[in-house]
Amino acid sequence: LTRFLSLPTTRVDLLPVRFSMLQGAHMFEIRRFSSVQEVRESVGEELGPSEPMTLSEFRIKSFAESTNDYQAIHLDEKVAKKAGYQGVLAHGYLLLSLLSKFSYELYELVGMGPIINYGTDKVRFIRPVIANDSIAASATITGVEKKGDMALIKVDYSLKNQKDELVMVASTIIAIQEDNNA
């Protein structure tokens, strides 16, 4: 196991810097919503694509360490190549976890109450993502439902690689406090 993982100590002190970089200059356009009603009115609108992100072998191995998923195709290039891939594969759940990162690049819910990840309805991993592939996300808000005093916002994501090939789709639900005026 240790031959696969030679990870440096995580630099927690860099997290605020990385977040501020995300808020700074970027080439993508963030769609800003200031009310649930604005979100309702945008149903069907495509958001994105996000900035492309390269998935390094280091990130893949770090994810393996975080999740204790040490399947060899994610860590050992020889095993991955023997299985017919060009290199180590990114974990499907790594791709899924990146939806949070991509959502910050695609849309912002401004001035609304706490935003809660309510769940995922559907996830499909369509093509493998190999170490050093780049991926970018697009999203479409597909619906807004009222549930008590909450609004459930349904968002469909698609991730594509640098060849513009679809690699993953997912349908997620965000819960947010419903506006009093909506």
C-alpha positions as a printed Julia matrix, in Angstrom:
182×3 Matrix{Float64}:
   0.0    0.0     0.0
   2.71   2.49    0.88
   4.31   2.1    -2.54
   1.17   3.65   -4.06
   0.8    6.48   -1.61
   3.48   9.03   -1.19
   1.27  11.94   -0.23
   2.59  15.08    1.41
   0.85  16.53    4.42
  -2.28  18.47    3.47
  -1.79  22.21    3.65
  -5.0   23.32    5.36
  -3.65  26.87    5.49
  -3.95  27.02    1.67
  -7.71  26.36    1.62
  -8.76  30.02    2.08
  -6.3   31.05   -0.62
  -7.7   28.5    -3.08
 -11.26  29.62   -2.28
 -10.36  33.27   -2.84
  -8.75  32.3    -6.15
 -12.03  30.68   -7.16
 -13.83  33.94   -6.34
 -11.28  35.99   -8.29
 -10.56  36.24  -11.99
 -11.93  33.37  -14.03
 -13.01  32.73  -17.58
 -16.37  31.15  -16.86
 -19.59  32.99  -16.08
 -21.37  32.28  -12.81
 -25.17  32.49  -12.98
 -26.38  34.33   -9.88
 -29.84  33.81   -8.43
 -31.2   36.06   -5.67
 -34.49  34.25   -5.07
 -36.09  30.86   -5.45
 -38.49  32.48   -7.92
 -35.52  33.42  -10.14
 -34.41  29.79  -10.0
 -37.94  28.65  -10.99
 -37.86  31.02  -13.97
 -34.56  29.51  -15.13
 -35.76  25.91  -15.37
 -34.37  24.48  -18.6
 -31.52  27.0   -18.85
 -28.11  25.44  -19.43
 -25.34  26.73  -17.18
 -21.7   26.46  -18.09
 -19.48  24.95  -19.02
 -17.19  25.33  -16.04
 -13.47  25.83  -16.2
 -11.76  22.56  -17.19
 -10.02  20.74  -14.37
  -7.16  18.28  -14.84
  -7.4   15.2   -12.65
  -3.85  14.45  -11.62
  -2.65  11.07  -10.47
  -1.9   12.76   -7.13
  -5.57  13.78   -6.74
  -6.7   10.24   -7.61
  -4.32   8.73   -5.05
  -5.36  11.31   -2.46
  -8.98  10.33   -3.01
  -8.04   6.66   -2.57
  -6.4    7.57    0.73
  -9.44   9.6     1.86
 -11.93   6.85    1.07
  -9.83   3.72    1.67
 -10.63   2.65   -1.9
  -7.33   1.1    -2.92
  -8.54  -0.81   -5.98
  -5.43  -1.29   -8.09
  -6.83   0.28  -11.31
  -6.89   3.59   -9.41
  -3.3    3.29   -8.14
  -1.16   1.05  -10.32
  -0.61   2.01  -13.95
   0.52  -1.51  -14.88
  -2.68  -3.05  -13.52
  -4.79  -0.39  -15.26
  -3.03  -0.97  -18.57
  -3.4   -4.72  -18.21
  -7.14  -4.1   -17.8
  -7.16  -2.19  -21.11
  -6.93   1.41  -19.9
  -4.3    4.0   -20.85
  -3.43   4.74  -17.23
  -4.85   4.8   -13.72
  -8.56   5.58  -13.55
 -10.22   8.27  -11.51
 -12.75   6.88   -9.04
 -16.34   7.42  -10.1
 -17.09   8.84   -6.68
 -14.23  11.32   -7.11
 -16.03  12.64  -10.18
 -19.3   12.77   -8.27
 -17.69  14.62   -5.37
 -16.38  17.28   -7.77
 -19.95  18.38   -8.55
 -19.71  20.56   -5.45
 -16.64  22.34   -6.87
 -18.25  22.71  -10.28
 -21.52  24.02   -8.84
 -19.61  27.0    -7.37
 -18.33  27.77  -10.87
 -21.73  27.45  -12.54
 -24.24  29.13  -10.23
 -24.6   31.0    -6.97
 -27.65  31.27   -4.73
 -27.17  34.78   -3.31
 -28.75  35.9    -0.07
 -30.78  32.74    0.43
 -30.78  30.6     3.56
 -28.61  27.56    4.17
 -28.1   25.39    1.12
 -28.37  21.69    1.87
 -27.36  18.77   -0.34
 -30.66  16.86   -0.32
 -29.35  13.94   -2.38
 -28.76  12.43   -5.76
 -31.44  10.74   -7.84
 -29.33   9.32  -10.66
 -25.65   8.9   -11.42
 -24.09   7.21  -14.43
 -20.38   6.82  -15.14
 -20.31   6.63  -18.92
 -16.6    6.67  -19.81
 -13.48   6.2   -17.74
 -11.47   9.26  -16.77
  -7.74   8.58  -16.87
  -5.14  10.43  -14.78
  -4.33  13.79  -16.39
  -7.6   13.95  -18.33
  -9.39  17.28  -18.04
 -13.07  17.49  -17.24
 -15.59  20.32  -17.27
 -19.19  20.44  -16.11
 -22.42  21.89  -17.41
 -25.67  21.98  -15.49
 -29.36  22.47  -16.15
 -31.9   23.34  -13.5
 -34.68  20.89  -14.24
 -37.25  21.74  -11.58
 -38.16  23.43   -8.32
 -40.63  21.79   -5.95
 -42.03  23.06   -2.68
 -41.71  20.76    0.33
 -42.96  22.39    3.51
 -41.0   25.6     3.95
 -38.21  24.34    1.69
 -37.66  24.56   -2.05
 -36.13  21.45   -3.64
 -34.06  22.51   -6.64
 -33.28  19.73   -9.11
 -30.06  20.12  -11.08
 -28.8   17.81  -13.84
 -25.04  17.8   -14.41
 -23.0   16.47  -17.29
 -19.23  16.1   -17.19
 -17.2   15.96  -20.39
 -13.53  15.24  -20.96
 -11.02  17.2   -23.07
 -12.26  15.35  -26.18
 -15.81  16.64  -25.5
 -16.92  13.09  -24.64
 -19.57  12.63  -21.97
 -18.01  10.88  -18.96
 -20.68  11.25  -16.25
 -24.23  12.45  -15.71
 -25.91  13.06  -12.38
 -29.22  14.44  -11.14
 -28.94  16.18   -7.78
 -31.32  17.94   -5.41
 -30.58  21.05   -3.34
 -32.83  22.02   -0.43
 -33.06  25.7     0.44
 -35.33  27.8     2.64
 -38.25  28.98    0.5
 -38.61  32.75    0.0
 -41.57  34.31    1.78
 -42.36  36.23   -1.43
 -42.22  33.26   -3.85
